[in-house]
Each structure stands twice: as C-alpha cells, then as structure tokens.
Amino acid sequence: QVQLVESGGGSVEAGGSLRLSCAAAGYTLTNSVRGWFRQSPGKEREAVASIFTASGASNYADFAKDRFTISQSSDKKTVYLQLNNLKPEDTAIYYCAASGPRSWNRYSSLEESTYIAWGQGTQVTVSS
C-alpha cells in the first residue's frame, strides 16, 4: 500500500521560499509519475508540477514555471518542490501524489486522474 507523507510547509512573508518534501513508502517507484497539487480555500484543487521518476522529465502549471522547481532524491523515494518568490496567492494546502507504473505524458501528468495515491497535505501560508 502506498503511503505518502508531506513536510516542509509553513508560514513565510511574500518573496520568501519554502522547500516541500514528499516521502513515499511501500511503493514501486519504477516508471511512475509523482505530482504536486494545491488547494486554496474556496477553490478547486489544481496541479502545480509533476516529475517522471525514470527520467526526471517534468512539467509545470503556467503559474509555477518561473518560481517553483520539482526534483527527486537519488533513490527516487522522495520528491521535492522548491517554492521561490512566494506570493500571498500561493497560500494553500499542498498535496503530493503518486501514480502507478506508467509511461510519461506531460499533459496527463497534471491531471488528477493520473494518480492513485495522495498525501495528507501540508499548509503553506504566505503573508503580504
């Protein structure tokens, strides 16, 4: 059974940075997709970034391209999301997700239907 545990959230001022981590346990990591999503109060959950564990290929939502970076540990058990130049509108609960074994498709990697497991979320709060 897949277990994902996020950490690294917190409260920062606008312009600050945070690094989120998502550790996976009980999971086959070969040829899978790992993603980050977020949900702000009153809004639907949206994709942030994704990475293909086999190659390191990645994809980002438009708002994340210039400020956020997704990466993975060498053993591919942990995925990171570096958040730079944070803005108040980045305030949200950030969730990590994992797919089953699959090929890489950059478009579907940002769709919730790609993923079979989700973490509990970590809160990011950005003050102005």
Secondary structure as UniProt FT lines:
FT   STRAND          3..7
FT   STRAND          10..13
FT   TURN            14..15
FT   STRAND          18..25
FT   TURN            30..31
FT   STRAND          33..39
FT   TURN            41..42
FT   STRAND          46..52
FT   TURN            53..55
FT   STRAND          58..60
FT   HELIX           62..64
FT   TURN            65..67
FT   STRAND          68..72
FT   TURN            74..75
FT   STRAND          78..83
FT   HELIX           88..90
FT   STRAND          92..98
FT   TURN            106..107
FT   HELIX           108..110
FT   HELIX           112..114
FT   STRAND          117..118
FT   STRAND          122..127
//
